[in-house]
Amino acid sequence: MDEGLRNRLVIILAILTLLFFFGTLGSCNSALRQKARSDKEMASRIALEEKVSKFSQESSALEEKAKAKEKEAEEAKLELEAAKRALIEEQMINQGLKDQLQKASKPKEAARK
């Protein structure tokens, strides 16, 4: 009877050993899958961070270009206003000269008649 109990005990221990062995294999497999997911997630996060960094650099560059263009537009506007003032002054001078020419030519016409 002692031998039968010993055989049962060996069988029970063998079964428990197999259960723990397969449980350990399953746990290792699960840990590997978890690590693979974690690595994949980390790679995608790094890629997204690089894209965000690149986007913010491009955004900064575009903002600087926009500010430069606004400054150029403001300078062009000031130049246009200065040119308009100069044109108005020239028109006023021309009108004054035209008036003087007409005044000067009236006495000559009166003398011819």
HELIX and SHEET records of a PDB file:
HELIX    1   1 ASP A    2  ARG A  112  1                                 111    
END                                                                             
